[in-house]
Amino acid sequence: MNPEEHQKQSQETLAAVERMEAALGNSESDMTPYFHEDFTWRGNQGCGFKEGLKAFRNHWQLPLRSAFTDRKYLTEKFLADGEWAACFGYIDALHSGEFMGIPATGKRVKIPYMDFWRVVDGRIKDNPVSVDFASVLAQLGTDVFDGKGWETYDRGETVAPHPEGELPE
């Protein structure tokens, strides 16, 4: 593929992803225009692994919509390279239903995410994703790290360990 073809493919990939994100933001139910029926959604711990569009809808979209309403998808940066695109950002949402056992609080939360998509024939085929549920839980008052997160080093509350013979600067 020559550089012009690669650039065109990158632009088409990004356009496909942006259409999908707009559809998510509009709470569209039919996602078949944006995803292959047999696409794979590969989430991090706590988010799960969804094989196919039906599993994505039933085990990601609907639970997210149930727990968080008044959602705004605020992507900070998109990147595209050939058939792959990526982004990072967050969903600004209202916690209005049960999430990870926590009843609705009415609090606004930021749900940070990083997404990668492989687009084939104009639709998403593969979607590795990382959603920071630990951050969401912290915003709702649950510290999954029980006060031992490495942020305590950053705030000077605890001293970071180091290997023997390697002193911190």
Secondary structure, DSSP 8 states (H G I E B T S, - for coil): --HHHHHHHHHHHHHHHHHHHHHHHTT-S--TTTEEEEEEEE--TTT-EEESHHHHIIIIIHHHHHHEEEEEEEEEEEEEETTEEEEEEEEEEEE-S-BTTB-----EEEEEEEEEEEEETTEEEEEEEEE-HHHHHHHTT--TTTT-STHHHHTTSS-----TT----
